[in-house]
Structures are given as C-alpha cells and as structure tokens.
Amino acid sequence: MALASTRPEGVTVEVKIGVQNVAREIVVDASGTEEEIEAAVHTALEGKPLVLTDTKGRRVLVPGGALGYVEVGEPSRGRVGFGV
C-alpha cells in the first residue's frame, strides 16, 4: 500500500551553494521541502556529502568539507508557459 505524499506537487526551492576556493556558486532548483534541505545540509556539515535532487531528477553532490555557505530560498510553484 502506497502512502500519499503531503508535499504539494510542483513546488521547488532554490538553493545556492558556495564552495570553498571556487569563485562561482552552484544554484539548484531542488525538489523537497525546506526542512528536508536543511537536514541534508546538517548531515553534510558532519562530514558527509551534500546530496540534492533537482526538479529534473538529477543529483548534485558536494563534499561536506568543501561547503562555504548554503542559501535556501522560499518555496515556489513551477511556472507554465512563456511569460515570466
């Protein structure tokens, strides 16, 4: 029996990751809640890699020891169409 998900469909969170000794930041539109992303960051700070999945199912892995900062944005709904 499958359990129903309480996560609203189509909601993403923009995550900006600063890596030590790298000039550019990594920006990921991650699927998951703010709490799940925060838990993943806390795990990474214990020495494990930070693993996030984007909206297309691709995984981004960053070594925990290389994290400079992580900025978690507000959740937003996916956009449809050509307008901004």
Secondary structure by P-SEA (a helix, b strand, c coil): cbbbbcccccbbbbbbbbbccccbbbbbbccccaaaaaaaaaaaaacccccccccccbbbbbcccccccccccccccccccccc
